[in-house]
Amino acid sequence: MIDVKYVFGSATLIDKIAPLWELLNKQHLSSSPYFKDYYNNLTFKDRQRAILLRAVGGDIRIDLAFAKGEQLIGYCVTSIDKQFTGEIDSLFVIPECRGQGIGTTLMEKALEWLKSKGSKKNIVSVAVGNEKTYVFYEQFGFYPRRTLLEQKK
């Protein structure tokens, strides 16, 4: 087990997640059976803009996990909109640190925050090709409810 320090804050921390978000995007790129072009062209600034826009009229929280207080090894971006729908917008732990409870701790902190904000429902989107994460999210009561199909352009 590694020693992990957790830090949380507002949207002002979002730039700190960029290197890990890039790894997550590469993971989605490699596992996506249909939308490789989307992930290949998606930039961190695009994703950042979408997350911040979703939280307009609501709130956003960013949790960061550091090893030895210095190396960023995981993050969770959580938002709540003005209709009180909470969303786990992005969650990632570097592969070599998985299985140590870091993702679980990040989720617990995110869900506790959403509860304190009065969320009426909580959602998380999982990219096609990343279904293996269902087992992780099921621990927290998240299950597939519907499938959204998107036309490829």
Stockholm file with secondary structure:
# STOCKHOLM 1.0

chainA/1-153         MIDVKYVFGSATLIDKIAPLWELLNKQHLSSSPYFKDYYNNLTFKDRQRAILLRAVGGDIRIDLAFAKGEQLIGYCVTSIDKQFTGEIDSLFVIPECRGQGIGTTLMEKALEWLKSKGSKKNIVSVAVGNEKTYVFYEQFGFYPRRTLLEQKK
#=GR chainA/1-153 SS CCCEEEEEECGGGGGGGHHHHHHHHHHHHHHCSSCHHHHHHCCHHHHHHHHHHHTTTSEEEEEEEEETTTEEEEEEEEEECTTCEEEEEEEEECGGGTTSSHHHHHHHHHHHHHHHTTCSEEEECCCTTCGGGHHHHHTTTCCCCCCCCCCCC
#=GC SS_cons         CCCEEEEEECGGGGGGGHHHHHHHHHHHHHHCSSCHHHHHHCCHHHHHHHHHHHTTTSEEEEEEEEETTTEEEEEEEEEECTTCEEEEEEEEECGGGTTSSHHHHHHHHHHHHHHHTTCSEEEECCCTTCGGGHHHHHTTTCCCCCCCCCCCC
//
